[in-house]
């Protein structure tokens, strides 16, 4: 089973469409968005041929975002806890590093997915792997939007630049 991971798309419709298209081409089964989508009009792009989970980010101020996502996926206010194919996964936007540290060091999860920094990252804490797919390019950053895929059978994580 293949999991798609994306974060911090910030209403960039062009990049978000490309991310969704990539996930469809890769035939991912589930996509987790780690927050900062921002508005309902962007959310609708994820109404695609995969299961969708969304964790609120610190820039998601539009009140109708939750209702829109719940029309086709699952919306989580702060932290999502998922069990997929025997893998325990937490997803959190990543705003508070103390919460992130608690999640990865609890060792209750095989994977902790996060966003917020707009920088792609993978780190193995010796039993729990933190994955941040990155986000749209911020001033001063060199990286463009990336998404990640996680093969839940092999544990292989790949980053893919969204063109």
N, C-alpha and C positions, 0 to 999 in steps of 0.2 A: 504494500500500500504506500502511496506517495502523498505526502503532505506539502502544501504550498504555504509559504510564510511571507507576509508583506506588512509594511508599517509606514506610517508618516507620509501618506500620499497627498495630504493637504489640498484636496480639491483640484489637483492637477489632472484634468480629464484625459489629456493625451497620454500621459504616462500610466494612468490607472487603466485605461483601455488596453494599452500594450501589456501590462501586467496580467490582466484577466485573460487576454488572448494567449499569452505564454502558458498560463496555467491550463487552459483548455487544450493547447497543443501538446503539452506534457501529460495530459490526461490525469491530472492530480485528482484524488478522491475527495480531499478536504482542503479548504483554505482557511488559515487563521490570519486575521488582520489585527495587528497589535496597537491600533489606535491612531488618532489624529487623521481620520478621513475627513472630518469637519462637517460636511453637509449631506442632506438626504439625496440630492441629485447625483452625487458621486456614488452613494451606496448602491443605487440601482444597477450600476455596472457589474456588481458582484452577484447579481441574480442570474447565475450561469449553471453549467452542468457539473457542479460540485457542491458538497456540503460546505456551509459557510458559518464561521464563528467570528465574532467581533468583540474586542475589549475597548471600552471607552478610553480615549486619550485626553490629555490636558487642554487640547484646542477644540474639542468636540462640544461646541456650545449650542448647536442647533437642536432645539427641543424635539423636533420631528425625526431625528436620526434613528432613535431607538425603534419607533413605530415602523419606519421604512424597512429597517433591517429585519425586524421580526416578521415581516411579510414573506420572507424567503430564507431567513437564517436565524441564528441565535445571537442575542446581544447580551453582553455581560457588563455590569456597571464598573467593576474594578479589576477583579481577577477571575479568570476562567480556570476551572479544573476539568480536564478532559481525560478520558481513558479511551485510547484508540489502539486496537489490535494488541492489547496487553501492555501498552506504553502509557505511563502516567505523565501527563503534560500540564504545566501551568502556563498561562499567558497573562501578561501584565504589561501595561504601556511602558513602565520603567521610570516614571517621574521621580520616585523616591528610592534612592540607592539602598537605604536601610531595608526597605521591603524586598528589593531584589536580592540583597544578601541573605535575608531570611528565607526566601524561596529556594535559592540554589544551595544553601547550606543546611536546609532541613533534610535533604536527601529523601524527601517524599516523592520526588519527581525524577523521571528519566531525563526530561527536557524542560527547560524554562525558556519560553519565547518572549522577547521583549522588543521595544522600539525606543523612541524618544531621542536618542542621540544622533540619529541620521547617519550612523557609521556602522557598516557591517562588521560583525564579530561572531566568532565561535570560540567558546572556551570550555574546557572539560575540567570540572571541579573534582574529578575522581569519583564519579558515580552519577553526576548530574551535569548535563551539557546545556550551557546558555547559548542561545542563538538570537542574534539581532540581524535582520536582513538589510538594515540601512533605511534610508528614506530619500525623499527628494533632496536635491542639492541645495544646501544653504550657503549664504555668502561666506566666502573663505574656505569652503570645502572643495575638494577636487573630485569626489565621487558623485556620479549620477545615481539615480534610483536603481537599486538592486532588489531582487526578490530571492528567496531561498527555497530550495526543495529539500525535503528530508524523506529518505527511503526508510520507512519504519521497520522493514525486514532486515536491512543491512546496517542501518545507522549512518549511512552515507549522507553528508550534507553538501549541497552545491549551491554556490551563489551565481546568479545570472543577472547581467546588466540589462536594464530595460532601455531599449533604444528610443 
